[in-house]
Amino acid sequence: MGEGALIAVRAALMLDLALLLGLPLFWWVMGRAGRAAMIAWLAVGGLLLSAFWLIASTAAMTGTTVLAPDWASVAVLLTMTPIGPVLAVRACALLLSLLLALAGRVRLAIVPAALAAATLAWTGHAGATEGLGGTLHRAADVAHIWAAAAWIGALAALLHAALRLRSGHDPRPVATMLARFALMGTLVVATLVVSGAVNLVMIAGLAELLALLGSRYGWLLAAKLGLFALMLGLAAANRWRLTRALERGGDGALVHLRRSLLVETSAAVAIIGLVAWLGTLDPMA
């Protein structure tokens, strides 16, 4: 139960921080004001989920349950391990995001949101890598996190726009959003591929890559890559086929776009769940 709770909380926290960064980033690229209330709620959610993650991590380490945590062990993690400073930085970044959102400065909230998301790199495999290799690993992981957040935020915003558009209404504004995201999407995919390759080599090593095929880590990683390939295919279809159909008008293209975005978003959520699980495993076990 402890490991399952940890994976669930990790996944929820990753999704929350991805949306906290990705949504205002997408709104900025689109030239939109954005929704301050949503950013405020995501910042609060990040604070609460970080606290739950600390409790779940302690439970997994000590063999206790999240319902009856060992508070002495929680205190040790906070005061005698790197987790304490990481959570302190994240809490400050989330509080600043909250304050900026409450002040209506959604675009400025991108900066502390990016810092909050970056702290995830210090709570996974990258955080355990030492020396110069560790610095490279964490830098690649941060780039991977930021790129993933940009894609997830864009998916959430595009799906919301597509679902809100009523039958018979002009779908071209949604087509414009898809077209304007094209360049950013290309940069996101390139960053994910390069940083993902660096992360894989840093975690497993070049000599041990084939050994991953026989491990649970390797199978989960293969599932993640398969879902990533599915997302790439759907994104390409959205850009080059459905966007053009939407520009010509018609409800049929909108229906297909909604289905495509729903599948792509579901794949993204599944990937986050797999990443949360992978972060608890020994790659060579």
C-alpha contacts under 8 A as a table, 3 or more apart, distances in Angstrom:
res1	aa1	res2	aa2	distance
1	M	4	G	5.13
1	M	5	A	6.09
1	M	65	T	7.44
2	G	5	A	5.22
2	G	6	L	6.21
2	G	56	A	6.63
2	G	59	A	5.90
2	G	60	A	4.95
2	G	63	G	7.16
2	G	64	T	7.27
2	G	65	T	5.93
2	G	66	V	6.93
3	E	6	L	5.04
3	E	7	I	6.21
3	E	56	A	7.92
3	E	60	A	5.70
4	G	7	I	5.19
4	G	8	A	6.18
5	A	8	A	5.11
5	A	9	V	6.11
5	A	56	A	6.31
5	A	66	V	7.69
6	L	9	V	5.22
6	L	10	R	5.99
6	L	53	W	6.56
6	L	56	A	5.02
6	L	57	S	6.11
6	L	60	A	7.14
7	I	10	R	5.08
7	I	11	A	6.10
7	I	273	G	7.43
7	I	276	A	5.39
7	I	277	W	5.47
7	I	280	T	7.51
8	A	11	A	5.20
8	A	12	A	6.21
8	A	273	G	7.47
8	A	276	A	7.54
9	V	12	A	5.09
9	V	13	L	6.00
9	V	49	L	6.70
9	V	52	F	6.86
9	V	53	W	5.71
9	V	56	A	7.53
10	R	13	L	5.14
10	R	14	M	6.07
10	R	53	W	6.49
10	R	276	A	5.44
11	A	14	M	5.14
11	A	15	L	6.18
11	A	272	I	5.79
11	A	273	G	5.20
11	A	275	V	7.63
11	A	276	A	5.16
12	A	15	L	5.18
12	A	16	D	6.10
12	A	49	L	7.35
13	L	16	D	5.06
13	L	17	L	6.15
13	L	46	G	6.26
13	L	49	L	5.66
13	L	50	S	6.86
13	L	53	W	7.91
14	M	17	L	5.33
14	M	18	A	5.98
14	M	117	A	7.83
14	M	120	L	7.78
14	M	272	I	7.00
14	M	276	A	7.92
15	L	18	A	5.05
15	L	19	L	6.20
15	L	269	V	7.58
15	L	272	I	6.99
16	D	19	L	5.32
16	D	20	L	6.12
16	D	42	L	6.09
16	D	45	G	6.92
16	D	46	G	6.16
17	L	20	L	4.87
17	L	21	L	6.33
17	L	42	L	7.41
17	L	43	A	7.92
17	L	46	G	6.42
17	L	113	A	7.25
17	L	116	A	7.06
17	L	117	A	5.47
17	L	149	A	7.71
18	A	21	L	5.41
18	A	22	G	5.67
18	A	117	A	6.75
18	A	145	I	7.72
18	A	146	W	7.69
18	A	148	A	7.22
18	A	149	A	4.17
18	A	150	A	7.41
18	A	152	I	6.68
18	A	153	G	6.82
19	L	22	G	4.86
19	L	23	L	5.44
19	L	42	L	7.51
19	L	149	A	6.38
19	L	152	I	6.65
19	L	153	G	5.12
19	L	156	A	7.99
20	L	23	L	6.14
20	L	24	P	7.16
20	L	39	I	5.99
20	L	42	L	5.80
20	L	43	A	6.85
20	L	110	I	7.97
20	L	113	A	6.06
20	L	153	G	7.95
21	L	24	P	6.09
21	L	25	L	6.25
21	L	110	I	5.77
21	L	113	A	5.08
21	L	114	A	5.83
21	L	117	A	7.34
21	L	146	W	7.82
21	L	149	A	6.21
21	L	150	A	7.09
21	L	153	G	7.28
22	G	25	L	5.10
22	G	26	F	6.08
22	G	149	A	4.76
22	G	150	A	4.28
22	G	151	W	6.92
22	G	152	I	6.32
22	G	153	G	3.83
22	G	154	A	6.57
23	L	26	F	5.19
23	L	27	W	6.21
23	L	34	G	7.98
23	L	150	A	7.44
23	L	153	G	4.35
23	L	154	A	6.49
23	L	156	A	7.56
23	L	157	A	6.81
24	P	27	W	4.92
24	P	28	W	6.00
24	P	34	G	6.44
24	P	39	I	7.89
24	P	106	V	6.45
24	P	107	R	6.11
24	P	109	A	7.61
24	P	110	I	6.28
24	P	153	G	7.86
25	L	28	W	5.11
25	L	29	V	6.31
25	L	107	R	7.42
25	L	110	I	6.46
25	L	150	A	6.76
25	L	153	G	7.64
26	F	29	V	5.10
26	F	30	M	6.16
26	F	150	A	6.97
26	F	153	G	6.51
26	F	154	A	5.63
26	F	157	A	7.67
27	W	30	M	5.03
27	W	31	G	6.00
27	W	32	R	4.92
27	W	33	A	6.56
27	W	34	G	5.67
28	W	31	G	4.98
28	W	32	R	5.95
28	W	33	A	7.33
28	W	34	G	7.95
28	W	107	R	6.52
29	V	32	R	7.75
29	V	181	F	7.71
30	M	177	M	6.90
30	M	180	R	7.16
30	M	181	F	7.89
33	A	106	V	7.36
33	A	107	R	7.91
34	G	106	V	6.74
35	R	38	M	5.56
35	R	39	I	6.74
35	R	106	V	7.46
36	A	39	I	5.21
36	A	40	A	6.20
36	A	101	A	4.86
36	A	102	L	6.58
36	A	104	G	5.77
36	A	105	R	7.56
36	A	106	V	5.83
37	A	40	A	5.03
37	A	41	W	6.25
37	A	101	A	6.85
37	A	102	L	7.24
38	M	41	W	5.19
38	M	42	L	6.20
39	I	42	L	5.05
39	I	43	A	6.15
39	I	97	S	7.62
39	I	98	L	7.10
39	I	101	A	6.07
39	I	106	V	7.45
40	A	43	A	5.15
40	A	44	V	6.36
40	A	97	S	7.21
40	A	98	L	4.84
40	A	99	L	7.79
40	A	101	A	5.45
40	A	102	L	6.58
41	W	44	V	5.10
41	W	45	G	6.04
41	W	98	L	7.90
42	L	45	G	4.85
42	L	46	G	6.06
43	A	46	G	5.04
43	A	47	L	6.46
43	A	94	L	5.28
43	A	95	L	7.01
43	A	97	S	6.35
43	A	98	L	5.53
44	V	47	L	5.18
44	V	48	L	6.37
44	V	94	L	7.46
44	V	95	L	7.97
44	V	98	L	7.15
45	G	48	L	5.16
45	G	49	L	5.92
46	G	49	L	5.17
46	G	50	S	5.95
46	G	94	L	6.96
47	L	50	S	5.23
47	L	51	A	6.48
47	L	91	A	6.31
47	L	94	L	6.78
48	L	51	A	5.21
48	L	52	F	6.34
49	L	52	F	4.89
49	L	53	W	5.93
50	S	53	W	4.93
50	S	54	L	6.27
50	S	87	L	7.43
51	A	54	L	5.17
51	A	55	I	6.47
52	F	55	I	5.12
52	F	56	A	6.05
53	W	56	A	5.01
53	W	57	S	5.90
54	L	57	S	5.14
54	L	58	T	6.20
54	L	74	V	7.20
55	I	58	T	5.15
55	I	59	A	6.16
55	I	66	V	6.18
55	I	69	P	6.50
55	I	74	V	6.80
56	A	59	A	4.98
56	A	60	A	6.16
56	A	65	T	7.71
56	A	66	V	5.61
57	S	60	A	5.14
57	S	61	M	6.24
58	T	61	M	5.12
58	T	62	T	6.04
58	T	64	T	7.85
58	T	69	P	7.32
58	T	70	D	7.30
58	T	73	S	6.58
58	T	74	V	5.99
58	T	77	L	7.73
59	A	62	T	5.29
59	A	63	G	5.52
59	A	64	T	4.66
59	A	65	T	5.25
59	A	66	V	5.78
59	A	69	P	6.14
59	A	70	D	7.26
60	A	63	G	5.44
60	A	64	T	6.87
60	A	65	T	7.72
61	M	64	T	7.96
62	T	70	D	7.74
62	T	73	S	7.82
64	T	68	A	6.84
64	T	69	P	6.21
64	T	70	D	6.98
65	T	68	A	5.34
65	T	69	P	5.86
66	V	69	P	5.31
69	P	74	V	7.92
70	D	73	S	5.46
70	D	74	V	6.43
71	W	74	V	4.82
71	W	75	A	6.18
72	A	75	A	5.12
72	A	76	V	6.36
73	S	76	V	4.93
73	S	77	L	6.27
74	V	77	L	5.20
74	V	78	L	6.31
75	A	78	L	5.10
75	A	79	T	6.06
76	V	79	T	5.28
76	V	80	M	5.35
76	V	81	T	7.19
77	L	80	M	5.69
77	L	81	T	5.23
77	L	82	P	7.82
77	L	83	I	6.29
77	L	84	G	6.53
78	L	81	T	6.27
78	L	82	P	7.70
78	L	83	I	5.98
78	L	84	G	3.99
78	L	85	P	7.68
79	T	84	G	5.84
80	M	84	G	7.49
81	T	84	G	6.23
82	P	85	P	5.70
82	P	86	V	6.38
83	I	86	V	5.13
83	I	87	L	6.06
83	I	123	T	7.29
84	G	87	L	5.31
84	G	88	A	6.15
85	P	88	A	4.92
85	P	89	V	6.19
86	V	89	V	5.28
86	V	90	R	6.24
86	V	119	T	6.26
86	V	122	W	7.07
87	L	90	R	4.95
87	L	91	A	5.95
87	L	119	T	7.83
88	A	91	A	5.10
88	A	92	C	6.25
89	V	92	C	5.25
89	V	93	A	6.20
89	V	116	A	7.39
89	V	119	T	7.67
90	R	93	A	5.06
90	R	94	L	6.05
90	R	115	L	7.17
90	R	116	A	4.74
90	R	117	A	7.94
90	R	119	T	6.39
91	A	94	L	5.10
91	A	95	L	6.05
91	A	116	A	7.68
92	C	95	L	5.14
92	C	96	L	6.18
93	A	96	L	5.16
93	A	97	S	6.16
93	A	112	P	4.74
93	A	113	A	6.51
93	A	115	L	6.36
93	A	116	A	5.48
94	L	97	S	4.93
94	L	98	L	6.12
94	L	112	P	6.73
94	L	113	A	6.67
94	L	116	A	6.35
95	L	98	L	4.97
95	L	99	L	6.20
96	L	99	L	5.06
96	L	100	L	6.10
96	L	109	A	7.46
96	L	112	P	6.46
97	S	100	L	5.21
97	S	101	A	6.08
97	S	109	A	4.88
97	S	110	I	7.72
97	S	112	P	5.75
97	S	113	A	6.19
98	L	101	A	5.12
98	L	102	L	6.15
98	L	109	A	7.89
99	L	102	L	5.11
99	L	103	A	6.18
100	L	103	A	4.97
100	L	104	G	6.24
100	L	105	R	5.06
100	L	106	V	6.42
100	L	108	L	6.87
100	L	109	A	5.76
101	A	104	G	4.96
101	A	105	R	5.51
101	A	106	V	5.27
101	A	109	A	6.65
102	L	105	R	7.56
105	R	108	L	5.55
105	R	109	A	6.58
106	V	109	A	5.10
106	V	110	I	7.19
107	R	110	I	5.63
108	L	111	V	6.11
108	L	112	P	7.97
109	A	112	P	5.73
109	A	113	A	6.02
110	I	113	A	5.03
110	I	114	A	5.99
111	V	114	A	5.20
111	V	115	L	6.49
112	P	115	L	4.94
112	P	116	A	6.13
113	A	116	A	5.03
113	A	117	A	6.18
114	A	117	A	5.16
114	A	118	A	6.09
114	A	146	W	7.02
115	L	118	A	5.02
115	L	119	T	6.55
116	A	119	T	5.51
116	A	120	L	7.62
117	A	120	L	5.81
117	A	142	V	7.91
117	A	145	I	6.95
117	A	146	W	7.23
118	A	121	A	5.81
118	A	122	W	7.95
118	A	142	V	5.20
118	A	145	I	6.85
118	A	146	W	7.40
119	T	122	W	5.54
119	T	123	T	7.18
120	L	123	T	5.33
120	L	124	G	6.86
120	L	142	V	7.88
120	L	145	I	7.99
121	A	124	G	5.84
121	A	125	H	7.73
121	A	126	A	5.86
121	A	127	G	6.07
121	A	138	R	5.83
121	A	141	D	5.75
121	A	142	V	5.97
121	A	145	I	7.90
122	W	125	H	7.75
122	W	126	A	6.19
122	W	127	G	3.95
122	W	128	A	7.58
122	W	138	R	7.24
123	T	126	A	7.52
123	T	127	G	5.65
124	G	127	G	5.54
124	G	128	A	7.16
124	G	279	G	5.53
124	G	280	T	7.84
125	H	128	A	5.43
125	H	129	T	6.88
125	H	203	I	7.02
125	H	279	G	6.48
126	A	129	T	5.40
126	A	134	G	6.46
126	A	137	H	5.56
126	A	138	R	5.21
126	A	141	D	6.94
126	A	199	N	7.91
126	A	203	I	7.75
127	G	130	E	7.96
127	G	134	G	7.26
127	G	138	R	6.78
128	A	134	G	7.47
129	T	133	G	6.79
129	T	134	G	4.30
129	T	135	T	7.90
129	T	137	H	7.28
130	E	133	G	6.37
130	E	134	G	4.52
130	E	135	T	7.47
131	G	134	G	5.21
131	G	135	T	6.63
132	L	135	T	5.09
132	L	136	L	6.35
133	G	136	L	5.13
133	G	137	H	6.00
133	G	202	M	7.51
134	G	137	H	4.91
134	G	138	R	6.04
135	T	138	R	5.25
135	T	139	A	6.11
136	L	139	A	5.10
136	L	140	A	6.18
137	H	140	A	5.23
137	H	141	D	6.10
137	H	198	V	7.13
137	H	199	N	6.05
137	H	202	M	6.31
138	R	141	D	4.87
138	R	142	V	6.04
139	A	142	V	5.19
139	A	143	A	6.31
140	A	143	A	5.12
140	A	144	H	6.12
140	A	195	S	4.88
140	A	196	G	7.50
140	A	198	V	6.56
140	A	199	N	6.47
141	D	144	H	4.93
141	D	145	I	6.10
141	D	195	S	6.62
141	D	196	G	7.67
141	D	199	N	6.57
142	V	145	I	5.03
142	V	146	W	6.14
143	A	146	W	5.20
143	A	147	A	6.11
143	A	191	T	6.90
143	A	192	L	7.65
143	A	195	S	6.52
144	H	147	A	5.24
144	H	148	A	6.08
144	H	191	T	6.62
144	H	192	L	5.32
144	H	195	S	5.55
144	H	196	G	6.58
145	I	148	A	5.16
145	I	149	A	6.07
146	W	149	A	5.05
146	W	150	A	6.24
147	A	150	A	5.13
147	A	151	W	6.43
147	A	188	V	5.01
147	A	189	V	7.52
147	A	191	T	6.39
147	A	192	L	6.18
148	A	151	W	5.19
148	A	152	I	6.13
148	A	188	V	7.28
148	A	192	L	7.07
149	A	152	I	5.10
149	A	153	G	5.92
150	A	153	G	5.27
150	A	154	A	6.16
150	A	188	V	7.14
151	W	154	A	5.14
151	W	155	L	6.16
151	W	185	G	7.07
151	W	188	V	6.88
152	I	155	L	5.06
152	I	156	A	6.19
152	I	265	T	7.42
152	I	268	A	6.94
153	G	156	A	5.18
153	G	157	A	6.23
154	A	157	A	5.17
154	A	158	L	5.97
155	L	158	L	5.16
155	L	159	L	5.87
155	L	261	L	6.92
155	L	264	E	7.78
155	L	265	T	6.22
156	A	159	L	5.26
156	A	160	H	6.10
156	A	265	T	7.29
157	A	160	H	5.15
157	A	161	A	6.20
158	L	161	A	5.07
158	L	162	A	6.09
158	L	174	V	7.37
158	L	177	M	7.59
158	L	178	L	7.68
158	L	261	L	7.69
159	L	162	A	5.08
159	L	163	L	6.05
159	L	258	R	6.72
159	L	261	L	5.86
159	L	262	L	7.01
160	H	163	L	5.26
160	H	164	R	6.11
161	A	164	R	5.24
161	A	165	L	6.30
161	A	174	V	6.77
162	A	165	L	5.37
162	A	174	V	6.74
162	A	254	L	7.18
162	A	257	L	7.47
162	A	258	R	6.04
163	L	166	R	7.67
163	L	258	R	6.68
165	L	169	H	6.71
165	L	171	P	7.22
166	R	169	H	5.70
167	S	251	D	6.21
168	G	250	G	7.56
168	G	251	D	6.68
170	D	173	P	7.28
170	D	249	G	6.79
171	P	174	V	5.62
171	P	175	A	6.58
171	P	246	L	5.89
171	P	247	E	7.14
171	P	249	G	6.24
171	P	250	G	7.67
171	P	254	L	7.13
172	R	175	A	4.78
172	R	176	T	6.09
172	R	246	L	5.94
172	R	247	E	5.14
172	R	248	R	7.92
172	R	249	G	6.96
173	P	176	T	5.00
173	P	177	M	6.38
174	V	177	M	5.07
174	V	178	L	6.35
174	V	246	L	7.87
175	A	178	L	5.10
175	A	179	A	6.20
175	A	243	T	5.07
175	A	244	R	7.50
175	A	246	L	5.78
175	A	247	E	6.07
176	T	179	A	5.08
176	T	180	R	6.06
176	T	243	T	7.98
177	M	180	R	5.18
177	M	181	F	6.19
178	L	181	F	5.26
178	L	182	A	6.56
178	L	238	N	7.70
178	L	239	R	6.51
178	L	243	T	6.69
179	A	182	A	5.29
179	A	239	R	6.70
179	A	243	T	7.11
180	R	183	L	7.02
180	R	184	M	7.94
181	F	184	M	5.30
181	F	185	G	5.80
182	A	185	G	5.00
182	A	186	T	6.25
182	A	239	R	7.15
183	L	186	T	5.14
183	L	187	L	6.45
184	M	187	L	5.17
184	M	188	V	6.13
185	G	188	V	4.94
185	G	189	V	6.19
186	T	189	V	5.27
186	T	190	A	6.23
187	L	190	A	5.18
187	L	191	T	6.10
188	V	191	T	5.20
188	V	192	L	6.15
189	V	192	L	5.07
189	V	193	V	6.21
190	A	193	V	5.26
190	A	194	V	6.26
191	T	194	V	5.35
191	T	195	S	5.84
192	L	195	S	5.37
192	L	196	G	5.60
193	V	196	G	5.17
193	V	197	A	6.16
194	V	197	A	5.25
194	V	198	V	6.39
195	S	198	V	5.07
195	S	199	N	6.12
196	G	199	N	5.06
196	G	200	L	6.16
197	A	200	L	5.17
197	A	201	V	6.32
198	V	201	V	5.29
198	V	202	M	6.12
199	N	202	M	5.08
199	N	203	I	6.04
200	L	203	I	5.19
200	L	204	A	6.03
200	L	205	G	7.40
201	V	204	A	5.42
201	V	205	G	4.62
201	V	206	L	5.66
201	V	209	L	7.62
202	M	205	G	5.58
203	I	283	P	7.42
204	A	207	A	7.90
204	A	208	E	5.72
204	A	209	L	6.03
204	A	212	L	7.79
204	A	283	P	6.69
204	A	284	M	7.52
205	G	208	E	5.44
205	G	209	L	6.42
206	L	209	L	5.58
207	A	210	L	7.53
208	E	211	A	5.15
208	E	212	L	6.85
209	L	212	L	5.50
209	L	213	L	7.70
210	L	213	L	5.73
211	A	214	G	5.95
211	A	215	S	7.32
211	A	284	M	7.46
212	L	215	S	5.26
212	L	216	R	7.94
212	L	217	Y	6.71
212	L	218	G	4.54
212	L	219	W	7.88
212	L	283	P	6.88
212	L	284	M	6.65
213	L	218	G	4.99
213	L	219	W	6.60
214	G	218	G	6.65
214	G	219	W	7.67
215	S	218	G	5.13
215	S	219	W	6.54
215	S	283	P	7.23
215	S	284	M	6.73
215	S	285	A	6.40
216	R	219	W	5.14
216	R	220	L	6.20
216	R	283	P	7.89
216	R	285	A	7.71
217	Y	220	L	5.26
217	Y	221	L	6.04
217	Y	278	L	6.30
217	Y	281	L	6.66
217	Y	282	D	7.27
217	Y	283	P	5.27
217	Y	284	M	7.61
217	Y	285	A	7.84
218	G	221	L	4.99
218	G	222	A	6.09
218	G	283	P	7.28
219	W	222	A	5.02
219	W	223	A	6.28
220	L	223	A	5.02
220	L	224	K	6.24
220	L	274	L	6.60
220	L	278	L	7.13
221	L	224	K	4.96
221	L	225	L	6.23
221	L	274	L	7.74
221	L	278	L	7.61
222	A	225	L	5.09
222	A	226	G	6.12
223	A	226	G	5.03
223	A	227	L	6.27
224	K	227	L	5.20
224	K	228	F	6.16
224	K	271	I	5.56
224	K	274	L	6.58
224	K	275	V	7.82
225	L	228	F	4.88
225	L	229	A	6.16
226	G	229	A	5.12
226	G	230	L	6.34
227	L	230	L	4.94
227	L	231	M	6.25
227	L	267	A	5.83
227	L	268	A	7.68
227	L	270	A	7.98
227	L	271	I	6.89
228	F	231	M	5.05
228	F	232	L	6.26
228	F	267	A	7.58
228	F	268	A	7.79
228	F	271	I	7.69
229	A	232	L	5.04
229	A	233	G	6.28
230	L	233	G	5.17
230	L	234	L	6.25
230	L	264	E	7.54
230	L	267	A	7.72
231	M	234	L	5.12
231	M	235	A	5.96
231	M	264	E	5.34
231	M	267	A	6.83
231	M	268	A	7.62
232	L	235	A	5.10
232	L	236	A	6.12
233	G	236	A	5.19
233	G	237	A	6.25
234	L	237	A	5.04
234	L	238	N	6.07
234	L	260	S	6.37
234	L	261	L	7.89
234	L	264	E	6.61
235	A	238	N	5.02
235	A	239	R	6.17
235	A	264	E	7.77
236	A	239	R	5.16
236	A	240	W	6.03
236	A	241	R	7.90
237	A	240	W	5.44
237	A	241	R	5.22
237	A	242	L	6.37
238	N	241	R	5.80
238	N	242	L	4.77
238	N	243	T	5.86
238	N	257	L	6.80
238	N	260	S	7.46
239	R	242	L	6.30
239	R	243	T	5.33
239	R	244	R	7.74
240	W	243	T	6.16
240	W	244	R	6.59
241	R	244	R	5.57
241	R	245	A	6.37
242	L	245	A	4.91
242	L	246	L	6.02
242	L	253	A	6.08
242	L	254	L	8.00
242	L	256	H	7.56
242	L	257	L	6.45
243	T	246	L	5.08
243	T	247	E	6.26
244	R	247	E	5.07
244	R	248	R	6.56
245	A	248	R	5.24
245	A	249	G	6.54
245	A	250	G	7.66
245	A	253	A	5.79
246	L	249	G	4.91
246	L	250	G	6.67
246	L	253	A	5.71
246	L	254	L	6.65
249	G	253	A	7.64
250	G	253	A	6.09
250	G	254	L	7.09
251	D	254	L	5.09
251	D	255	V	6.27
252	G	255	V	5.24
252	G	256	H	6.41
253	A	256	H	5.14
253	A	257	L	6.09
254	L	257	L	4.97
254	L	258	R	6.16
255	V	258	R	5.21
255	V	259	R	6.39
256	H	259	R	5.19
256	H	260	S	6.11
257	L	260	S	5.01
257	L	261	L	6.03
258	R	261	L	5.21
258	R	262	L	6.05
259	R	262	L	5.08
259	R	263	V	6.23
260	S	263	V	5.25
260	S	264	E	6.07
261	L	264	E	4.96
261	L	265	T	5.86
262	L	265	T	5.19
262	L	266	S	6.05
263	V	266	S	5.04
263	V	267	A	6.14
264	E	267	A	5.07
264	E	268	A	6.28
265	T	268	A	4.98
265	T	269	V	6.29
266	S	269	V	5.14
266	S	270	A	6.17
267	A	270	A	5.00
267	A	271	I	6.14
268	A	271	I	5.04
268	A	272	I	6.35
269	V	272	I	5.11
269	V	273	G	6.39
270	A	273	G	5.03
270	A	274	L	6.27
271	I	274	L	4.98
271	I	275	V	6.08
272	I	275	V	5.03
272	I	276	A	6.11
273	G	276	A	5.10
273	G	277	W	6.30
274	L	277	W	5.01
274	L	278	L	6.00
275	V	278	L	4.94
275	V	279	G	6.11
276	A	279	G	5.33
276	A	280	T	7.08
277	W	280	T	5.54
277	W	281	L	6.96
278	L	281	L	5.29
281	L	285	A	7.69
282	D	285	A	5.29
